[in-house]
Amino acid sequence: MRTVSLLTMLSASLASVKTQAPTPITDPASFVLPFIGTTNGGHVFPGATLPHGMVKVGMDTDSPGNQAGYDANSTFNATGFSQLHDTGTGGAISLSNFKLWAFSNCTSFEDCPTSLESRKALRKVLPDGSPDDFASPGYFSTNLSTGIRVELTSTRRTAIHRYTFPEGTVQPRMVVDITNDGPRTSTNPVMTLDPATARVVGGAQFAASFGPGRYTAFTCVDFAGEGFELGQPTEFGTWLGNFPVQGQTDINQLYFGFIDELGALFTFPPAPDGTPTVILARAGVSFISSEQACANAEEEIPDFDFNRVQTENRATWNELLGRVQVDTANVSTETIQLFYSAIYRTHISPADYTGENPRWNSTEPYYDSYYCNWDTYRTLYSFMALHDPVTFSRIVRGMIDIQKHEGWLPECRGATVMQFIQGGSNGDPILGEFFVKFSDQAAALNVSADDLYTALLADAELQPPNWNLQGRQADAWKQFNYIPQDMFDAGGANTKQVSRTLEHAFGDFAISQVAKILGKTDDAAKYSQRANNSFNVWNPDVSVPGTPSVAGMMQPRFKNGTFNFTDPRHCSIHDPEMATCFLNAANRDGFYESSPIVYSQYVPHDTAQLLQLQGGKDSFVSRLDFIFNQSYFDVTDEPSMQIPFMYHYANLPGKSTQKSRQVIAESFNTSVSGLPGNDDSGAMASYTAFYLAGLYPLPATRQMLLSSPFFRSISFFNPLYNSTTTIKANGFEGNPADGTGGKVFVQNVTVNGELYKSNCFLDWDVFVNGSVVELALTDDPNVTCGSGDESLPPSLSTGGYS
């Protein structure tokens, strides 16, 4: 009797556990590890910022070439704490403007080593050899070897620093560095200081990181004591290079144009006996004027309350991150950290510069740090669509406004100036992604459908005077329906002809989908036809040397229609010439940052037709296997992103699941070197987040490719729809450490209790309506998309996207 009772109770208890909803994660910021990817070329910014904040305040180190300024290797010195950064990009070091620094032990004012090289200091080192740095969303701290502790937090356009000096400091001093940006490019500096209040206002002109332009930035720095009245400085002055000059208030009194380092230096009274000396520094930033920088600071942090700013910053991150919830049962903490850290990094760039555009007056939002759309259009905005459509809409409005004033959509942009285009006009699929998913809500989000379409047509039809910086080589595109290798226009460098052809075709596909929604039937047909231009650079007679079975390649083509030849191995690890295909005006090989083998898989809007060109299902699968087995798949770069999921189109989703999980297991982790390459302004972060969610996007469509998540369940709350979509992985038993095998393969799918039409993709309506998607998992990798061709992911040639 007792035994029966216990069994009954246990059964009821287990049933309760089985049906009980997972406990919501209320502090997802606690799972974010900002130091992921801060070494090994990840170039991740680990400092303090709001989601898409203009100000990104963080530590700069003397690590050569670290684009975001910071390096987690403790052997590198700290050189200052600057207010502006990019994250995860290549190119030259960008921004890192207006560094602050503290001294606790200069023997005199004039002896303070103010220059960048002289003042730098190591950080304290922890027992494991890492520097004594800490970061979480909206907060950064470090303990320097000088005994000074530095803490940072921010609002959108203002940073606040907290400097805690060692006990016994008699003359705490603060440095404001006006000129030392990351690449040391300043010209035309201006700066004045107020000896009574210690306010510093100034600015300079600096070089763009990835292009020919220059920008002007301004700052306004104020100081206050924490826990005591700081009072006016006991000493003040300016400095040039390594030479402070006491009593000077204007750098023009000293600057003769041949020393590129200058700023302000103050000595403050210490805190009263028994009170730690803690000095707060508030740094407002503007691209308009130093007066506006001061106004930004006074508006956003009027009270110098560091703790309030940090608390509000973290709350903002928690609200945003918390829109995506996962069940933490039977999953490692590292997986949860990897996931939320990836989501976090998708919201660092682009940056909200609204109100800070010096180039024209507008009431529209203005976003910057598109570095570059070529990196981010594949995955970043599609992930944003799932949980942050309002920010997405503001970014789209800003892009449209740029087109109105500059003629074409932005492609690569930093600190308000145009930078070099990497590929096609990749703002097109970004606008297409927004409108295809949110056309019904566009007006309510203040996105004009007419203006959006006009912006798309400008890219598609009008050739700019300099298509190295914006737009397309549109005249050649329209004349030949591909970019010829021997077509030289005055407006840009004739490079990347094949990869630009493929990207322009995808851009035109995106335009066709927008035209279809707007009822522009003729335009929809026109741009759908131009989407087929991808196949105009397909040469069936080229194969991989030594592997004749891998036949047919995207290849450069001349104006007369004949093909040139680029070795399919070019720009891969097997390239006999070891070429990189990075941005170089002298390159005539036809491809950008990846091999012909990889680019020959890039027709995302019509993979079904590509499959046929590659010899049918078996040959297509064999080619994909070859790409992985021979290491042509390049996890470090965007052109390879979709390849693990391409088995879906051959009705082998189990192989997609296997490959995508192996990519995560082999190439991504939570260490400081946990990224295989640049994070590329959140491109790799959003890619990681999608793989962990068991999804992969098809931009400018209403479909998401489907696999299994790394969690028992995952939910997306979309505030625009006020709906939550939950994907449940029934039978989930955890994730194999090496990504191989396990009960992770999708056998069938139901949506709201009804058997779904495909095991390989979900329509966007599933997310609009707020659905419960249930995946029946198996350990058998030989699963299929379902029965019938309609279960396969859509392609243009099979009537998809209708």
C-alpha positions in Angstrom: 0.0 0.0 0.0 2.7 2.4 1.0 4.8 1.4 -2.1 1.8 2.0 -4.4 1.3 5.4 -2.8 4.9 6.4 -3.3 4.9 5.3 -6.9 1.7 7.2 -7.6 3.2 10.3 -6.0 6.4 10.0 -7.9 4.5 9.5 -11.2 2.4 12.6 -10.5 5.5 14.5 -9.6 7.3 13.6 -12.8 4.3 14.5 -14.8 4.3 17.9 -13.1 7.9 18.4 -13.9 7.4 17.4 -17.5 4.7 20.0 -18.1 6.0 22.7 -15.9 7.2 25.8 -17.8 10.9 26.6 -17.3 11.6 29.4 -14.8 12.2 32.7 -16.6 15.8 34.0 -16.6 15.4 37.4 -15.0 19.0 38.4 -15.2 20.3 37.2 -18.6 23.0 39.8 -18.3 24.6 37.5 -15.7 25.3 35.0 -18.5 27.0 37.5 -20.8 30.8 37.3 -21.0 32.0 40.4 -22.8 35.6 39.2 -23.0 34.8 36.4 -25.5 36.8 37.1 -28.6 39.0 39.8 -27.2 42.2 38.0 -28.3 43.0 35.8 -31.3 41.7 38.3 -33.8 38.1 38.5 -32.5 38.6 42.3 -32.0 35.6 42.4 -29.7 34.9 45.5 -27.6 34.4 44.5 -23.9 33.7 47.9 -22.4 30.5 49.6 -21.3 27.7 50.6 -23.7 24.0 50.6 -24.0 22.3 48.5 -26.8 23.5 50.3 -29.9 24.9 53.1 -27.8 27.0 55.8 -29.5 29.4 55.9 -26.6 31.4 52.7 -26.1 33.7 53.5 -23.2 36.5 51.1 -22.6 40.2 50.4 -22.0 42.8 50.8 -24.8 45.9 48.7 -24.7 49.1 48.9 -26.7 48.4 45.6 -28.5 49.2 46.3 -32.1 46.3 46.1 -34.5 43.5 45.3 -32.0 40.7 47.1 -33.8 38.5 47.6 -30.7 41.4 48.9 -28.6 41.4 46.2 -26.0 43.4 43.0 -25.6 42.9 40.4 -22.8 46.5 39.4 -22.9 48.0 40.7 -19.6 51.4 41.4 -21.2 49.9 44.5 -23.0 49.8 47.8 -21.2 46.7 50.0 -20.7 47.2 53.4 -22.4 43.9 55.1 -21.5 40.1 54.8 -21.2 38.5 56.2 -24.3 34.8 57.0 -25.1 34.2 55.6 -28.6 35.0 52.2 -30.2 33.8 49.8 -32.8 33.6 46.1 -32.3 34.8 43.0 -34.0 35.9 44.6 -37.3 39.0 44.3 -39.5 40.5 47.4 -41.0 42.7 49.9 -39.1 42.1 50.6 -35.4 39.0 52.9 -35.3 37.8 55.6 -33.0 39.3 55.1 -29.4 38.9 58.9 -29.0 39.4 61.1 -25.9 41.3 58.9 -23.5 41.3 59.7 -19.8 44.1 58.6 -17.4 45.0 58.9 -13.8 48.2 59.4 -11.8 48.7 58.8 -8.2 52.4 59.4 -7.7 53.9 62.0 -10.0 56.7 63.8 -8.1 55.5 67.1 -9.5 53.0 68.4 -12.0 55.7 69.0 -14.6 57.1 65.5 -14.1 53.8 63.6 -15.0 54.5 61.4 -18.0 51.5 62.5 -20.1 52.4 61.0 -23.5 50.8 57.8 -24.5 54.0 55.9 -24.5 55.3 57.3 -21.2 52.1 57.0 -19.1 51.1 53.4 -20.0 50.9 50.8 -17.3 50.3 47.1 -16.9 47.3 45.7 -15.2 47.4 43.6 -12.1 47.5 39.9 -12.9 45.4 37.2 -11.4 46.8 33.8 -10.4 45.7 32.3 -13.7 47.8 34.8 -15.6 44.8 36.9 -16.9 44.6 40.6 -16.2 42.5 41.8 -13.3 39.7 43.1 -15.5 36.0 42.5 -15.2 33.1 43.3 -17.5 29.4 42.7 -17.7 26.8 44.5 -19.8 27.0 48.2 -19.1 30.1 48.0 -16.8 33.8 47.5 -17.0 36.6 47.6 -14.4 40.3 47.1 -14.1 42.9 47.3 -11.4 46.1 48.8 -12.7 49.6 48.0 -11.5 49.8 51.6 -10.3 47.2 50.8 -7.6 44.5 52.8 -9.3 41.1 51.1 -9.8 39.1 52.2 -12.9 35.4 51.6 -13.4 33.3 52.6 -16.5 29.6 52.8 -17.4 27.6 54.8 -19.9 24.5 56.3 -21.3 23.9 56.7 -25.1 26.2 59.7 -25.6 28.0 60.0 -22.3 30.5 58.0 -20.3 31.1 58.2 -16.6 34.4 56.9 -15.1 35.2 56.2 -11.5 38.9 56.3 -10.4 39.7 55.0 -7.0 43.2 56.1 -5.9 45.5 54.1 -3.6 45.3 54.9 0.1 47.6 57.7 1.0 47.5 59.5 -2.4 48.3 63.1 -1.7 48.0 64.6 -5.2 45.5 62.7 -7.4 45.9 63.8 -11.0 43.7 63.4 -14.1 44.7 63.5 -17.7 42.4 64.4 -20.6 43.9 63.3 -24.0 42.3 65.2 -26.9 44.4 63.8 -29.8 45.3 60.2 -29.4 42.7 58.2 -31.3 43.5 54.5 -32.0 45.6 55.0 -35.2 47.1 58.3 -34.1 45.6 60.4 -36.9 44.5 63.6 -35.3 44.8 67.1 -36.9 43.4 70.5 -36.1 42.9 70.0 -32.4 41.1 72.5 -30.2 40.9 72.5 -26.4 40.3 74.9 -23.5 40.0 74.2 -19.8 38.4 76.1 -17.0 40.8 76.4 -14.0 37.9 76.9 -11.6 35.7 74.0 -12.6 38.2 71.7 -14.4 35.8 71.4 -17.3 37.6 70.5 -20.5 36.1 71.1 -23.9 37.8 70.2 -27.2 38.0 68.1 -30.3 40.0 67.2 -33.4 39.7 65.8 -36.8 40.5 62.1 -37.3 40.9 59.6 -40.1 38.3 57.0 -41.0 39.3 53.4 -40.2 38.4 51.8 -43.6 38.2 54.6 -46.1 39.5 57.9 -47.4 37.3 60.2 -45.3 38.0 62.2 -42.1 35.6 63.1 -39.3 35.5 65.6 -36.5 34.6 64.7 -32.9 34.2 66.7 -29.8 34.2 66.0 -26.0 33.3 67.7 -22.8 34.8 66.4 -19.6 33.9 67.3 -16.0 35.1 66.0 -12.7 33.5 65.4 -9.3 34.4 63.7 -6.1 32.4 60.6 -4.9 31.6 60.9 -1.2 33.3 64.3 -0.9 33.4 67.7 -2.5 36.1 67.7 -5.0 36.5 71.5 -5.3 38.6 73.2 -7.8 41.9 71.8 -9.0 45.0 72.8 -7.0 47.0 72.7 -10.3 46.0 72.9 -13.9 47.5 73.1 -17.3 47.9 71.7 -20.8 50.4 69.2 -22.1 52.1 68.6 -25.3 53.8 65.2 -25.8 55.5 64.5 -22.5 55.6 68.1 -21.3 52.9 69.5 -19.0 52.8 73.3 -18.7 51.2 74.5 -15.6 48.8 77.5 -15.7 47.9 77.3 -19.4 44.2 77.0 -20.3 44.3 76.9 -24.1 46.3 74.6 -26.3 46.6 77.3 -28.9 48.9 79.1 -26.6 51.4 76.2 -27.0 50.5 74.1 -30.1 52.5 74.8 -33.2 51.2 71.9 -35.3 54.1 69.5 -35.1 53.4 67.5 -31.9 50.3 65.2 -32.3 49.7 64.5 -28.6 48.1 67.1 -26.3 45.5 67.6 -23.7 44.8 68.8 -20.1 46.2 67.8 -16.7 44.8 68.6 -13.3 45.8 68.0 -9.7 42.9 67.7 -7.3 42.8 67.8 -3.5 42.5 64.3 -1.9 39.5 63.2 0.0 39.4 64.1 3.7 41.3 61.8 6.1 39.7 58.3 6.4 37.8 58.7 3.1 39.0 57.0 -0.1 39.9 59.4 -2.9 37.4 58.5 -5.6 37.2 60.9 -8.6 34.4 60.7 -11.1 34.9 61.8 -14.7 31.9 62.5 -16.9 32.7 62.6 -20.6 30.1 63.7 -23.1 30.8 63.2 -26.8 29.4 64.8 -29.9 30.1 64.9 -33.6 28.5 68.3 -33.8 30.3 70.5 -31.3 31.9 70.6 -27.9 28.8 72.6 -26.7 26.6 69.7 -27.7 28.9 67.3 -26.0 28.4 69.3 -22.8 24.7 69.3 -23.3 24.6 65.6 -23.9 26.5 65.0 -20.6 24.4 67.4 -18.6 21.1 65.9 -20.0 22.1 62.2 -19.6 24.1 62.2 -16.3 23.3 65.5 -14.5 24.0 64.0 -11.0 27.4 62.2 -11.5 25.6 59.1 -10.0 27.8 56.2 -11.3 25.7 53.5 -9.6 22.4 54.8 -11.0 23.8 54.9 -14.5 25.2 51.4 -14.2 21.9 50.0 -12.8 19.8 51.6 -15.5 22.2 50.4 -18.2 22.1 46.8 -17.0 18.3 47.0 -16.7 18.1 48.1 -20.3 20.2 45.1 -21.3 18.2 42.7 -19.2 14.9 43.8 -20.8 16.3 43.3 -24.3 18.1 40.0 -23.6 15.2 38.7 -21.6 13.0 38.7 -24.7 14.8 35.5 -25.6 14.3 32.8 -23.0 15.9 29.3 -22.8 15.2 26.3 -20.6 18.5 25.8 -18.7 17.7 22.2 -17.8 20.2 19.6 -19.0 22.4 22.1 -20.7 25.9 23.4 -19.7 26.4 26.9 -18.2 28.9 27.5 -21.0 26.2 26.9 -23.6 23.9 29.4 -21.9 26.8 31.9 -21.7 27.8 31.4 -25.3 24.2 32.1 -26.4 23.4 35.2 -24.4 26.9 36.6 -25.1 26.2 36.2 -28.8 22.8 38.0 -28.5 24.6 40.7 -26.5 27.2 41.3 -29.3 24.5 41.6 -31.9 23.3 44.7 -30.2 26.6 46.7 -30.0 26.5 47.9 -33.6 25.3 49.7 -35.5 25.3 52.7 -33.2 22.5 55.1 -32.5 24.0 58.5 -33.5 20.6 60.2 -33.6 21.0 63.9 -33.1 24.8 63.6 -33.9 24.8 63.8 -37.7 26.9 66.8 -38.7 26.2 66.4 -42.5 22.5 67.4 -42.7 19.5 68.3 -40.5 16.8 65.6 -40.1 14.2 64.5 -37.6 14.8 60.9 -38.7 17.0 58.5 -36.6 20.6 58.4 -37.6 22.7 55.2 -37.1 26.3 54.8 -37.9 29.1 52.1 -37.5 27.8 50.0 -40.4 31.1 48.2 -40.5 30.1 46.7 -42.9 26.7 45.6 -44.3 28.5 42.9 -46.3 29.3 41.2 -43.0 25.9 41.7 -41.2 23.2 41.4 -43.9 23.1 37.6 -43.8 22.2 37.1 -40.1 22.3 40.1 -37.8 19.1 41.8 -38.9 17.2 38.6 -39.2 18.0 37.8 -35.6 16.9 41.3 -34.6 13.6 40.8 -36.4 12.8 38.0 -34.0 12.9 40.1 -30.9 13.8 43.8 -31.6 11.8 45.0 -34.6 11.5 48.6 -33.3 15.2 49.1 -33.3 15.4 47.4 -36.7 12.8 49.9 -38.0 14.8 52.8 -36.7 17.9 51.5 -38.4 16.0 51.2 -41.6 14.6 54.7 -41.3 18.1 56.0 -40.8 19.4 54.1 -43.9 16.6 55.5 -46.0 17.4 59.0 -44.7 21.0 58.5 -45.8 19.9 57.6 -49.2 17.7 60.7 -49.5 20.7 62.9 -48.7 23.6 61.0 -50.3 21.8 59.3 -53.2 22.4 55.6 -52.2 22.0 53.4 -49.2 25.0 53.1 -46.9 27.2 50.1 -47.3 30.2 50.6 -45.0 30.2 53.7 -42.7 32.0 54.8 -39.6 32.0 58.0 -37.6 29.7 59.7 -40.1 31.9 59.1 -43.2 31.6 56.6 -46.0 34.1 53.7 -46.1 35.0 51.2 -48.7 32.4 48.8 -50.1 33.3 45.2 -49.6 30.8 43.5 -51.9 27.4 44.4 -53.4 25.0 47.0 -52.3 24.1 45.0 -49.2 21.8 47.5 -47.7 19.2 46.1 -50.2 18.6 42.8 -48.5 18.6 44.6 -45.1 15.7 46.8 -46.3 14.1 43.8 -48.0 14.4 41.7 -44.8 12.6 44.5 -42.9 9.8 45.0 -45.4 9.1 41.4 -46.2 8.6 40.7 -42.5 7.0 43.9 -41.3 5.2 45.5 -44.3 1.9 45.4 -42.4 3.5 47.3 -39.5 5.8 49.6 -41.5 3.5 52.7 -41.4 3.0 52.3 -37.6 6.8 52.2 -37.3 7.1 55.4 -39.4 8.8 53.5 -42.2 7.5 54.9 -45.5 7.0 52.1 -48.0 7.4 54.5 -50.9 10.7 55.9 -49.5 12.0 52.4 -48.8 11.3 51.3 -52.4 12.8 54.5 -53.9 16.0 53.8 -51.9 16.1 50.2 -53.2 15.7 51.4 -56.8 18.4 54.0 -56.4 20.8 51.1 -55.7 19.5 48.9 -58.4 19.3 51.4 -61.2 21.6 54.4 -60.7 25.4 54.3 -60.8 27.1 56.6 -58.3 30.2 58.6 -59.3 32.2 56.5 -56.8 30.9 53.0 -56.4 33.9 52.1 -54.2 32.0 53.9 -51.5 28.3 53.5 -52.2 25.8 51.8 -54.6 26.8 49.5 -57.4 28.5 49.4 -60.8 24.9 49.6 -62.0 25.5 50.4 -65.7 27.6 47.3 -66.3 25.2 45.2 -64.2 22.2 46.3 -66.3 24.0 46.0 -69.7 25.6 42.6 -69.2 23.5 41.0 -66.4 26.8 40.3 -64.6 29.9 42.3 -63.8 32.5 41.7 -66.6 36.1 41.2 -65.6 37.3 43.5 -68.3 34.8 46.4 -67.7 36.6 49.4 -66.4 34.6 52.4 -65.2 35.9 55.6 -63.8 33.9 55.3 -60.7 35.7 52.5 -58.9 38.2 49.6 -58.9 37.2 46.7 -61.2 37.6 43.9 -58.6 35.4 41.3 -57.0 33.4 40.8 -60.3 32.0 37.4 -59.5 31.2 37.9 -55.9 29.6 41.3 -56.7 27.5 39.6 -59.4 26.2 37.0 -56.9 25.5 39.7 -54.3 23.8 42.0 -56.7 21.6 39.1 -57.8 20.6 38.5 -54.2 19.9 42.2 -53.7 17.6 42.2 -56.7 15.8 39.2 -55.4 15.2 41.2 -52.2 13.8 44.1 -54.3 11.6 41.7 -56.2 10.0 40.5 -52.9 9.3 44.1 -51.8 7.9 44.9 -55.3 5.6 41.9 -55.0 4.2 43.1 -51.6 3.6 46.6 -53.0 1.7 45.1 -56.0 4.3 46.3 -58.5 3.9 43.2 -60.7 6.2 44.3 -63.6 8.9 45.3 -61.2 8.6 42.0 -59.3 9.0 40.1 -62.5 11.9 42.3 -63.6 13.9 41.9 -60.4 13.1 38.2 -60.1 14.6 37.8 -63.5 17.7 39.8 -62.5 18.0 37.5 -59.5 18.8 34.7 -61.9 21.9 36.6 -63.0 23.7 34.5 -60.4 23.9 31.8 -63.0 25.4 34.0 -65.6 28.8 33.4 -64.0 28.4 29.7 -63.8 30.9 27.8 -65.9 30.1 24.1 -66.1 33.5 23.2 -67.6 35.6 24.1 -64.6 36.4 21.6 -61.9 38.7 21.4 -58.8 42.2 20.4 -59.9 42.6 16.7 -59.1 38.9 16.3 -58.3 37.0 16.2 -61.6 33.8 15.1 -59.9 33.5 18.6 -58.3 32.6 20.2 -61.6 31.0 23.5 -62.4 32.1 26.8 -60.8 31.3 30.4 -60.5 34.0 32.1 -62.7 34.9 35.5 -64.0 33.5 36.4 -67.4 34.5 38.9 -70.1 32.3 41.5 -71.8 32.1 39.2 -74.9 30.6 36.5 -72.9 33.6 34.2 -72.7 34.9 33.0 -69.4 38.3 33.7 -67.8 39.7 31.2 -65.3 40.3 31.5 -61.6 41.6 28.4 -59.8 38.7 27.1 -57.7 41.1 26.8 -54.8 42.0 30.5 -54.9 41.8 32.2 -51.6 41.4 29.0 -49.7 43.9 27.2 -47.5 44.7 25.0 -50.5 45.5 28.0 -52.8 48.9 27.4 -54.3 49.4 31.2 -54.4 48.2 31.6 -50.8 46.1 34.6 -51.8 43.8 36.2 -49.2 41.3 38.1 -51.5 41.1 40.9 -49.0 40.2 44.4 -50.2 42.8 45.4 -52.8 42.2 47.4 -55.9 44.8 45.4 -57.8 43.0 42.1 -57.4 41.6 40.8 -60.6 40.7 37.3 -59.6 37.0 38.1 -59.2 36.3 37.1 -55.6 36.3 38.7 -52.2 37.5 37.0 -49.0 36.6 33.5 -50.1 37.2 30.9 -52.8 35.3 30.1 -56.0 34.5 26.8 -54.3 32.6 28.6 -51.5 31.1 31.3 -53.7 29.8 28.5 -56.0 27.4 27.6 -53.2 26.0 31.2 -52.9 22.6 31.5 -54.5 20.5 31.5 -51.3 17.3 32.5 -53.1 17.5 29.6 -55.5 19.4 26.7 -54.1 17.2 24.2 -55.9 18.4 25.4 -59.3 22.0 25.4 -58.0 21.5 21.8 -56.9 20.5 20.9 -60.4 23.4 22.7 -62.0 25.7 20.8 -59.7 24.4 17.5 -61.0 21.4 16.7 -58.9 21.0 15.7 -55.2 23.8 13.1 -54.9 26.4 15.3 -56.6 25.3 18.3 -54.6 25.6 16.4 -51.4 29.0 15.0 -52.4 30.2 18.5 -53.2 29.1 19.8 -49.7 30.9 16.8 -48.1 34.0 17.7 -50.1 33.9 21.3 -48.9 33.9 20.1 -45.3 36.2 17.2 -45.6 38.9 19.2 -47.5 38.5 22.2 -45.2 37.2 24.6 -47.9 34.5 25.6 -45.4 35.8 28.8 -43.7 34.1 29.4 -40.4 36.0 32.7 -40.0 34.3 34.4 -42.9 30.7 35.2 -43.9 30.5 33.6 -47.4 30.6 30.2 -45.8 27.9 30.9 -43.3 24.9 29.2 -45.0 26.9 26.1 -46.2 26.2 23.8 -43.1 22.5 24.3 -43.6 22.5 23.6 -47.4 21.9 19.8 -46.9 18.3 20.9 -46.2 17.8 21.4 -49.9 18.8 17.9 -50.6 16.3 16.6 -48.1 19.0 15.6 -45.6 18.4 17.9 -42.7 20.1 15.5 -40.3 23.4 16.3 -42.0 22.7 20.1 -41.6 22.1 19.5 -37.9 25.2 17.6 -37.6 27.5 20.0 -39.5 26.1 23.1 -37.8 26.6 21.6 -34.3 30.1 20.6 -35.2 30.8 24.1 -36.2 29.8 25.4 -32.8 31.7 22.6 -30.9 34.9 23.1 -32.9 35.1 26.8 -33.4 33.2 28.7 -30.7 33.7 28.8 -26.9 33.5 31.2 -24.0 37.2 32.0 -23.7 38.9 35.2 -24.6 40.0 33.5 -27.8 36.6 31.9 -28.3 35.9 33.2 -31.8 37.6 31.8 -34.9 38.1 35.3 -36.4 36.7 38.8 -36.3 33.2 39.2 -34.8 32.5 41.6 -37.7 30.2 44.0 -35.9 28.0 41.2 -34.5 27.8 39.1 -37.7 29.5 36.1 -36.2 27.6 36.7 -33.0 24.2 36.5 -34.7 25.4 33.5 -36.7 26.3 31.8 -33.4 23.0 32.7 -31.9 21.1 31.3 -34.8 23.0 28.0 -34.7 22.4 27.7 -31.0 18.7 28.4 -31.5 18.5 25.7 -34.2 17.6 28.2 -36.9 19.1 29.8 -40.0 17.6 32.8 -41.8 16.8 33.4 -45.4 16.9 37.2 -45.6 14.1 39.0 -47.4 11.9 36.0 -47.2 9.2 34.7 -44.7 11.1 31.5 -44.0 13.5 30.3 -41.4 15.5 27.1 -41.9 14.9 24.8 -38.9 17.1 22.4 -37.0 17.1 21.7 -33.2 18.1 24.2 -30.6 20.8 23.5 -28.0 18.1 23.9 -25.3 15.0 21.9 -24.3 13.0 25.0 -25.2 13.6 28.5 -26.5 11.2 31.4 -26.7 11.2 34.7 -28.6 9.1 37.5 -27.4 8.3 40.0 -30.2 7.1 43.3 -28.7 5.7 44.6 -32.0 3.3 41.6 -32.2 3.1 41.3 -28.4 3.5 37.6 -29.0 5.8 34.8 -27.8 6.9 31.9 -30.0 8.3 28.9 -28.2 10.2 26.1 -29.8 10.2 22.9 -27.7 12.7 20.1 -28.3 10.8 17.1 -27.1 13.1 14.3 -26.1 16.1 16.7 -25.6 18.9 14.9 -23.7 21.7 17.5 -23.9 24.3 18.4 -26.4 27.2 16.1 -27.3 30.5 17.8 -26.4 32.0 17.3 -29.9 28.8 18.2 -31.7 28.5 14.7 -33.2 25.5 12.4 -32.8 23.0 12.6 -29.9 19.3 12.9 -29.8 19.3 16.1 -31.7 17.7 15.3 -35.1 14.2 16.6 -36.0 11.8 13.7 -36.8 8.7 15.7 -37.1 7.3 19.2 -36.3 3.9 20.3 -34.9 2.8 23.9 -34.6 0.1 24.5 -32.0 -0.6 20.8 -31.9 -1.0 20.4 -35.7 1.5 18.4 -37.8 3.5 21.0 -39.8 4.1 20.9 -43.5 7.9 20.7 -43.1 10.6 19.5 -40.7 13.1 21.9 -42.4 11.7 25.4 -42.3 9.2 27.6 -40.5 7.1 30.3 -42.1 7.3 33.7 -40.5 3.6 33.5 -39.7 4.6 31.1 -36.9 6.5 33.9 -35.2 3.8 36.6 -36.0 1.1 34.6 -34.3 3.0 33.5 -31.3 3.0 29.8 -31.7 4.2 26.7 -29.8 6.5 24.7 -32.1 7.2 21.2 -30.9 10.1 19.1 -32.4 10.1 15.4 -31.9 13.8 14.5 -31.6 15.6 11.3 -32.5 19.1 10.0 -32.5 18.8 8.8 -36.0 20.4 11.3 -38.4 18.6 9.9 -41.4 15.6 12.2 -41.1 14.0 14.1 -43.9 12.1 17.3 -44.5 8.9 15.4 -44.8 6.8 14.0 -47.6 6.6 15.8 -51.0 8.5 18.6 -52.6 6.6 21.2 -50.6 8.4 20.1 -47.5 11.7 21.3 -48.9 12.8 24.9 -48.3 11.5 27.2 -51.0 13.6 28.4 -54.0 12.7 30.8 -56.7 12.8 28.2 -59.5 10.4 25.9 -57.7 7.8 28.6 -57.2 8.8 29.5 -53.7 8.3 32.9 -52.1 4.9 33.3 -53.8 
